Amino acid sequence: MSAALTTGFFTGLSLIVAIGAQNAFVLRQGLLRRHQLPIALICALSDALLIAAGIYGFGVAATGIPALLEIARWSGAAFLAAYGLLAARRAWKGECLGADEALSMPLLASIALCLALTFLNPHVYLDTVILLGSLANQHGNLGRWYFGAGAALASVSWFFLLAYGARTLRPLFARPLSWRILDGGIALVMWAIALGLAQNPMKI
């Protein structure tokens, strides 16, 4: 069972480390030292919930409803495009760390945005519910849960590392140019994901 746990950990880690909306948001909160604990917890627990749903078979059920996949695709593309616009606006304005801290969102708004970035991005469902759920179910009745636990542990490790490790970059982000580059990069990533969703049907 330890093999399934280890496989799940590294498989989950390989999927969540890629640059995306969720990681970009956690990184930004970490740099600002704002709400790191609740944001990291929400991301990790959301992944654990979605992985468990995949193991239970919800991913297989969803693939049989093409209309549901299309709704997820277009709503996700629209949301990510809008979030990219917000990041582009921040990059255009230019901010330094101190000014951005003063203007950062309150806790409830940060939580709401974190949940939206998590559950309105169709790629989250493809990676966790469908892909990780399918891989987990190849390890037998008990082994699948060890695999899922390993993948969930990878999420916990990564999001807390990202949220609290970002503080080491604070001296760099004391300059407006660094924020311009970060937010400009976030905008490009969000638009690339949104464009990919709009151009290509979601493939399982």
Protein Blocks (a to p, Z undefined) as FASTA:
>chain_A
ZZmmmmmmmmmmmmmmpgcfklmmmmmmmmnopoklmmmmmmmmmmmmmmmmmmnopmmm
mmmmmklmmmmmmmmmmmmmmmmmmmmmmmmnopafklmmmmpccfklmmmmmmmmmmmm
mklmmmmmmmmmmmmmmnojklmmmmmmmmmmmmmmmmmmmmmmmmmmmmmmmpfklmmm
mmmmmmmmmmmmmmmmmmpccdZZ
